[in-house]
Amino acid sequence: MSSVVRKPQINAYPFEGEHVISLMVRHHQYSGIRRWDNATNPISSDYKAVVPHYVLRPLYRDVYDAFSPSIDYETFLGRHTLYQYYAPFLPATLLKQSGDKPLFVNNINRVKYAAHWRHCSECVKEDMDTIGETYYHIEHQLAGMSYCVKHQTPLFIACDRCHDSGRYLNSIGLPHGSNCPKCDMGYDNLDGYMDDDIDWVLRTSTKLLKHEFPNLNLQRLQRAYRDYIGLDTFTNVSSRKDTLIIAEAQRALDNYFAPELYERLLILDGYQGNRKFRELFVSYLAYKDKLTLPICHLLMIRMLFGEIENIPNLMS
């Protein structure tokens, strides 16, 4: 009897820009096994809470190992997860994390559509025409994303009549155009308030996902914040002068964007102005060596610099 231990293989091949969890849903379908956990557990024990917004989780590494692609793990993460979207805002200590332990952003559920799976009906049509299958594209799962940047059409979320939650992909299944395959009712689309600033946040999020700013990192970004608003470049607020400067910058951030922007991007239950949201504190953004919501950094960048390319010393 052979003593060779064979690692399980997945029954699906990742398409361009397909999320890892979408790949596992197709693996489940191809396996012929009825239960999600029975189909997935041989690949990874990290099969619960299959939501899109994790930075890293053991499932990603396990799928990589089972798939055995001819690319390195970081490239795999960039192609099939949201890792590159978060990477510029990761503290140096977390950049070294392997994924053996789950890594997620605190308060991610304060961002609308951060945990709900979304799809574009036009992308679904194109996928069916070109490859004969549908799948979840990683760019549609970016936090706050409500429309397809490619087609400029609203994204859809799962039918809440047939599913208790639009968060768990093992329950929802793969995308189906603009109508629910179970009840044939039209999906709810995410079209809503849009202005130039929201459009910029969503388009820039897509650029981050494509790793278009390889020199952007949290340390350089925070130094640029402090230099721009005139703070002493210490590791924390160091004087009465700094306190006054931060208060002035906070008022500017609180009043820079239209109130509808905060309502559109963030979940504001019990909310009384964005200063109640810790991750939108200027002092938090400029000093804390913690992973925070990329959208909050993007709003700060938008107010101070207009574009990521305008951040001092970014391109050097």
Summary of the structure (lengths in Angstrom):
residues: 316
radius of gyration: 20.8
end to end distance: 59.7
largest distance: 75.2
contacts: 907
relative contact order: 0.12
helix: 46%
strand: 6%
